[in-house]
Amino acid sequence: MKRLFVFVLLLAGCATPTLRGTGDLGVVIERAAGRVMLVETTKRTAIGRVAGLGDLSHASIVFSRDARYAYVFGRDGGLTKVDILAARIERRVIQSGNAIGGAISQDGRLVVAANYTPGGIRIFDAGTLELLSEVPTGSKVVGIADAPGNRFVFSLFEAGEIWIVDASDPRKPSTTRLPGIGKQPYDGFVTPDGRHYIAGLYGEDGLALVDLWHPERGARRVLAGYGRGEEPLPVFKMPHLRGWAAAGRYLFLPAIGRHEVLVLDRVDWTEAARIPVRGQPVFAVAQPGGRRVWVNFALPHNDAVQVIDVDAMKVVKDLRPGRAVLHLEFTPRGEQAWISSRDDNAVAVYDTASYAELARLPAENPSGIFLTSRSAMTGF
Amino acid sequence: MHRLAGCLALLSAAAAAAEPAPARRAELVELVRQDCGSCHGLTLKGGLGPSLEPAAMAGKDAEQLEFVILHGRRGTPMPPWRGFLTEDEARWIVEQLKRGLPK
């Protein structure tokens, strides 16, 4: 009896510190340091750091379906699987010379890296990071997103095409090519319901829309000619598109070369509004629930974040979270906004109801903020 | 002769003025790394924009590179940086890129 008691004590002693969920965790890129900071949004603290991830400029992350592992795609082609509970690197491969991002399949079994050099995608086993197959494109891959059916959708910057890769047989993926979708797609995303893929165009005014229920119908242009023939303003940083554009029936999209957020009605695919903002929008992110959209900007307005009220379709709040605001992310139910300020070496946490600053976490040149709730979202 | 000397003095004064002050140099290096880096990569080895490493810069005409920095490149996402940089600063950046950006 006594022995059993000691045994139970030992077990309890071992198990207690490691038992916790990951639902309130996240990963912040410290891009110059090649490191990530692990954060917890309940107490709003940093709980650890993982170094040795290589060149993290433009790094992005997808999460495993159990929200325990973060797959970090580095610019140097490094793909690292980080165990966020143990705060250590589980596996790491250098998969290409120059990567831009990645995606995880609907079933969570495949991780796909999108590459600039050589242009194409590479499909990996999410468990082992074994390379299963690749799809060369001969063009820079941008805007990769997962879609239902273990498909991956992306755009080709130089070629002006959208490709849909069906990876249900991951060693023999099949590709549907949609050519002539427009000039210089710079990013793209899948809507939260997984039905539509939209690519933003740099080389002309408009976006390309694909109905993934009917890829055979090809791509159509939406918001065509939104610049109205005016000379575009310079773009000092490319906007980023993801499913966070969706707020109810509307998609909020950064204009290119105009200081506006364009509002696309996704019932009839017409322009619902255009909202003047402070500068060239980079991220326009809907707060969960879709009541407000928070926007950050390219140089020289990158110290600002503006908040758009979706009901009023106008800016209702101007925030100054710090110098060089690079990214923002909401907690899953939208009560907090986490905002990275690269040049102030801080991540600021805002209360979205009162706009009060709740916390300020020191971080070395922070860029992307990725919370584990993404693990359950199509297109992330 | 006097005039020539005066002219030379002026020229060297101009050359001295062309070099940005140390504090500004640090800012410029940071700007190249962080802001140019958002398209060309933090290590400048290329991204949506081409590599800016010395090997890629070698053999490219310095004046043309200065022009691209200041005025952008039509038909590409390269924007004009003249609102952020003087001509002298653009020239200094080109020199640094050709020999490798200081740490």
Interface residues (C-beta under 8 A of the other chain):
Chain A: R31 A32 D55 L56 S57 H58 R75 D76 N98 I100 Y116 T117 K140 V142 F157 Q184 Y186 Y202 G203 P234 V235 F236 K237 M238 L299 P300 A324 R342 N365
Chain B: Q34 D35 G37 S38 C39 G41 L42 T43 K45 G46 G47 L48 G72 G75 P77 P79 P80 G83 F84
